Amino acid sequence: MTTGVAALWSARNSLRILVKRDLAVKYQQSVLGYLWSLIEPLGMGLIYWFVFGVLYSGATRRHLGEAAGSYPLFLITGIFAWMWASSALSEATNALTGQARLITTMNVPRQVFPIGRVTGRFAEYAAGLPILAGIAAIYAAHGRLHLGWTLLALPLAVAVQFVLLIGAALLLSAVNVLMRDIERFMRLIIRVLFYATPIIYPLGLVRDSGMPAWVKLGYEFNPLVGIFQLQHSIWYPDEFPDARLLAITVLGSLLVLAVGWWSFRRLEPAVLKEL
């Protein structure tokens, strides 16, 4: 793995070129261009705010804690991070099958292609951070948000999410070449993960529910749960994950990276033969 990381680092310029190309292709012939990376999550946030912040505001506010007075920020924070995760997973799944000619002709580590998809979607996520900061500043100025030391949770949240997504991207991209059903299966998985992760609702809603303890424990073994708690805790210190959840998140993400990297290297000869 150390050798592979060194080879990947030596190919960083190729990675940068691939990311720029993917972004250019994605928004070509689009009038609004990169603004779509902001419009879509903001539109989703507006819809979910109307449903859970207006229609079901009573049930929602009981579990929001500090976020009760600034629920739109809570929503948009989760949705921006989710757009990065969902887009990266769906696009990385076909990162090899959709670029077969480049993969068989370019002399670069093949990991560059799925990692490039994750990095490209991160660029879109980063473009939304100034908007989140602006909304947070407005709420803070009106006394409805009290920022604290957990602003430092941002680099940790980004780093852990990067680790998880790269591991998943490597695994999914390689397996999808050999089993094309994976791409279709991931559409269902991504929908399930959206509602099985505290993105639009607080984790306290799950912990205070009447579900069996083993279901709650299994729920928290999803590394995305801790990642989104870290994302929310940037603005809301009481959302910072406890030691157990943080350990599960970090170790689970590292495990996914190790499994994804190992699987990609083991499957690479069969993948190249299939391509």
C-alpha positions as CSV (number, residue, x, y, z in Angstrom):
1,M,0.0,0.0,0.0
2,T,2.9,2.3,0.7
3,T,4.3,1.7,-2.7
4,G,0.9,2.4,-4.2
5,V,0.5,5.7,-2.3
6,A,4.0,6.8,-3.6
7,A,3.0,6.0,-7.2
8,L,-0.2,7.8,-6.7
9,W,1.6,10.9,-5.4
10,S,3.9,10.8,-8.4
11,A,0.8,10.9,-10.6
12,R,-0.8,13.9,-8.8
13,N,-0.6,16.1,-11.9
14,S,-2.5,13.5,-13.9
15,L,-5.1,13.4,-11.1
16,R,-5.4,17.2,-11.3
17,I,-5.9,17.1,-15.0
18,L,-8.5,14.4,-14.8
19,V,-10.4,16.3,-12.1
20,K,-10.4,19.5,-14.2
21,R,-11.5,17.6,-17.3
22,D,-14.4,15.9,-15.4
23,L,-15.6,19.2,-14.0
24,A,-15.4,20.9,-17.4
25,V,-17.3,18.0,-19.1
26,K,-20.0,17.9,-16.4
27,Y,-20.9,21.5,-16.8
28,Q,-20.2,22.1,-20.5
29,Q,-23.0,23.7,-22.5
30,S,-24.7,24.7,-19.2
31,V,-25.7,28.3,-18.8
32,L,-25.3,28.3,-15.0
33,G,-22.2,26.1,-15.1
34,Y,-20.7,25.5,-11.6
35,L,-23.6,27.2,-9.9
36,W,-25.6,24.0,-10.3
37,S,-23.3,22.5,-7.6
38,L,-24.9,25.1,-5.3
39,I,-28.4,25.3,-6.6
40,E,-29.2,21.6,-6.3
41,P,-28.3,21.2,-2.5
42,L,-30.0,24.6,-1.7
43,G,-33.1,23.5,-3.5
44,M,-33.2,20.2,-1.6
45,G,-32.6,22.1,1.6
46,L,-35.6,24.3,0.9
47,I,-37.9,21.3,0.3
48,Y,-36.8,19.4,3.4
49,W,-37.1,22.6,5.5
50,F,-40.7,23.0,4.4
51,V,-41.5,19.4,5.3
52,F,-39.6,19.1,8.6
53,G,-39.2,22.7,9.6
54,V,-42.8,23.8,8.8
55,L,-45.2,20.9,8.5
56,Y,-43.6,18.8,11.2
57,S,-41.8,21.6,13.1
58,G,-43.0,20.5,16.6
59,A,-41.5,16.9,16.3
60,T,-38.4,18.2,14.7
61,R,-37.5,20.9,17.2
62,R,-37.8,18.6,20.2
63,H,-34.6,16.8,19.2
64,L,-32.6,19.5,17.6
65,G,-31.1,21.1,20.7
66,E,-29.0,24.1,19.7
67,A,-30.0,23.7,16.1
68,A,-33.7,24.4,16.8
69,G,-33.3,28.1,16.1
70,S,-31.3,27.6,12.9
71,Y,-32.7,24.5,11.3
72,P,-32.0,25.6,7.7
73,L,-28.3,25.8,8.4
74,F,-28.5,22.3,10.0
75,L,-30.2,21.0,6.9
76,I,-27.9,22.6,4.3
77,T,-24.8,21.5,6.1
78,G,-25.9,17.9,5.9
79,I,-27.1,18.2,2.3
80,F,-23.9,19.7,1.0
81,A,-21.9,16.9,2.6
82,W,-24.4,14.4,1.3
83,M,-24.1,15.7,-2.2
84,W,-20.4,15.1,-2.1
85,A,-20.8,11.5,-0.8
86,S,-23.7,10.4,-3.0
87,S,-22.3,11.9,-6.2
88,A,-18.8,10.5,-5.5
89,L,-20.2,7.0,-4.9
90,S,-22.4,7.0,-7.9
91,E,-19.8,8.4,-10.3
92,A,-16.9,6.4,-8.9
93,T,-18.8,3.2,-9.5
94,N,-18.5,3.6,-13.3
95,A,-15.1,5.4,-13.1
96,L,-13.4,2.5,-14.8
97,T,-16.1,1.3,-17.2
98,G,-16.7,4.8,-18.5
99,Q,-13.0,5.5,-19.2
100,A,-11.8,2.2,-20.5
101,R,-9.8,3.8,-23.4
102,L,-7.9,6.2,-21.1
103,I,-7.2,3.4,-18.5
104,T,-5.7,1.1,-21.1
105,T,-3.5,3.8,-22.7
106,M,-2.4,6.1,-19.9
107,N,0.6,5.1,-17.9
108,V,-0.7,6.1,-14.5
109,P,-1.9,4.2,-11.4
110,R,-5.4,3.1,-12.1
111,Q,-6.5,4.3,-8.7
112,V,-6.3,7.8,-10.1
113,F,-9.6,7.4,-12.0
114,P,-12.0,6.6,-9.1
115,I,-10.1,8.9,-6.7
116,G,-10.4,11.6,-9.3
117,R,-14.2,11.3,-9.1
118,V,-14.1,11.7,-5.3
119,T,-11.8,14.7,-5.6
120,G,-14.0,16.4,-8.2
121,R,-17.1,16.1,-6.1
122,F,-15.1,17.5,-3.2
123,A,-14.4,20.6,-5.2
124,E,-18.1,21.1,-5.5
125,Y,-18.5,20.6,-1.8
126,A,-15.8,23.2,-1.1
127,A,-17.5,25.7,-3.3
128,G,-20.5,25.6,-0.9
129,L,-18.5,26.2,2.3
130,P,-18.6,30.0,1.9
131,I,-22.4,29.9,1.6
132,L,-22.6,27.8,4.9
133,A,-20.2,30.3,6.6
134,G,-22.4,33.2,5.4
135,I,-25.6,31.7,6.7
136,A,-23.9,30.8,10.0
137,A,-22.6,34.4,10.4
138,I,-26.2,35.7,9.9
139,Y,-27.6,33.4,12.6
140,A,-24.7,34.2,14.9
141,A,-25.3,37.9,14.4
142,H,-28.9,37.5,15.5
143,G,-27.9,35.4,18.6
144,R,-29.5,32.2,17.3
145,L,-26.1,30.4,16.8
146,H,-23.2,30.3,19.2
147,L,-20.0,29.2,17.4
148,G,-17.2,27.5,19.4
149,W,-14.2,25.4,19.2
150,T,-15.9,22.8,17.1
151,L,-15.3,25.0,14.0
152,L,-12.1,23.0,14.1
153,A,-14.1,19.9,13.3
154,L,-14.3,20.8,9.7
155,P,-10.9,19.5,8.6
156,L,-11.5,16.3,10.6
157,A,-14.9,15.8,9.0
158,V,-13.4,16.4,5.5
159,A,-10.5,14.1,6.1
160,V,-12.6,11.2,7.5
161,Q,-15.1,11.6,4.7
162,F,-12.3,11.6,2.1
163,V,-10.9,8.4,3.6
164,L,-14.2,6.6,3.5
165,L,-15.2,7.7,0.0
166,I,-11.8,6.8,-1.5
167,G,-12.0,3.3,0.0
168,A,-15.6,2.8,-1.2
169,A,-14.8,4.3,-4.7
170,L,-11.9,1.9,-5.2
171,L,-13.9,-1.1,-4.2
172,L,-17.0,-0.2,-6.2
173,S,-15.2,0.8,-9.3
174,A,-13.3,-2.4,-9.5
175,V,-16.2,-4.7,-8.7
176,N,-18.5,-2.9,-11.1
177,V,-16.2,-3.9,-14.1
178,L,-16.8,-7.5,-13.3
179,M,-20.4,-7.3,-12.1
180,R,-22.3,-4.5,-13.9
181,D,-25.2,-4.9,-11.6
182,I,-23.3,-3.0,-8.9
183,E,-24.0,0.3,-10.6
184,R,-27.8,-0.3,-10.5
185,F,-27.6,-1.7,-7.0
186,M,-25.9,1.4,-5.8
187,R,-28.8,3.6,-6.8
188,L,-30.9,1.8,-4.2
189,I,-28.1,1.8,-1.6
190,I,-27.6,5.6,-1.9
191,R,-31.4,6.2,-1.4
192,V,-31.3,4.0,1.7
193,L,-28.2,5.7,3.1
194,F,-29.8,9.1,2.8
195,Y,-32.5,8.2,5.2
196,A,-30.3,5.9,7.3
197,T,-28.0,8.8,8.2
198,P,-28.6,11.9,10.3
199,I,-28.6,14.4,7.5
200,I,-32.0,16.0,7.7
201,Y,-32.8,14.8,11.2
202,P,-30.7,14.8,14.4
203,L,-29.1,11.7,15.8
204,G,-30.9,12.2,19.1
205,L,-34.2,11.4,17.3
206,V,-32.8,7.9,16.7
207,R,-31.3,7.5,20.1
208,D,-34.5,8.5,21.8
209,S,-36.7,6.3,19.7
210,G,-38.3,3.1,20.8
211,M,-36.2,0.9,18.5
212,P,-34.3,-2.0,20.1
213,A,-30.8,-1.3,21.4
214,W,-29.2,-3.6,18.9
215,V,-30.8,-1.7,16.0
216,K,-29.5,1.6,17.3
217,L,-26.0,0.1,17.7
218,G,-26.1,-1.2,14.2
219,Y,-27.2,2.2,13.0
220,E,-24.2,3.9,14.5
221,F,-21.8,1.4,13.0
222,N,-22.4,3.1,9.7
223,P,-19.4,5.5,9.4
224,L,-21.5,8.1,7.7
225,V,-23.4,8.6,10.9
226,G,-20.3,9.9,12.7
227,I,-19.2,11.8,9.7
228,F,-22.4,13.8,9.5
229,Q,-22.3,14.4,13.2
230,L,-18.9,15.9,12.7
231,Q,-20.3,18.0,9.8
232,H,-23.2,19.3,12.0
233,S,-20.9,19.8,15.0
234,I,-19.0,22.5,13.0
235,W,-21.8,24.9,13.9
236,Y,-23.4,23.0,16.9
237,P,-21.0,21.8,19.5
238,D,-23.6,19.6,21.2
239,E,-23.7,17.5,18.0
240,F,-20.0,16.5,18.3
241,P,-19.9,12.7,18.4
242,D,-19.0,11.0,21.6
243,A,-15.8,9.0,22.0
244,R,-17.4,5.7,21.0
245,L,-19.1,7.0,17.9
246,L,-16.0,8.9,16.9
247,A,-13.8,5.8,17.2
248,I,-16.3,3.7,15.2
249,T,-16.3,6.4,12.5
250,V,-12.5,6.8,12.2
251,L,-11.7,3.1,12.4
252,G,-14.6,2.1,10.1
253,S,-13.4,4.6,7.5
254,L,-9.8,3.4,7.7
255,L,-11.1,-0.2,7.4
256,V,-13.1,0.7,4.3
257,L,-10.0,2.4,2.8
258,A,-7.8,-0.7,3.5
259,V,-10.4,-3.1,2.1
260,G,-11.0,-0.9,-1.0
261,W,-7.3,-0.5,-1.7
262,W,-6.5,-4.2,-1.2
263,S,-9.5,-5.3,-3.4
264,F,-8.6,-2.9,-6.2
265,R,-5.0,-4.2,-6.4
266,R,-6.2,-7.8,-6.3
267,L,-8.8,-7.3,-8.9
268,E,-6.7,-5.0,-11.2
269,P,-5.5,-7.8,-13.5
270,A,-9.0,-9.1,-14.1
271,V,-10.3,-5.6,-14.5
272,L,-7.8,-4.7,-17.2
273,K,-8.5,-8.0,-19.0
274,E,-12.2,-7.2,-18.9
275,L,-11.7,-3.6,-20.1
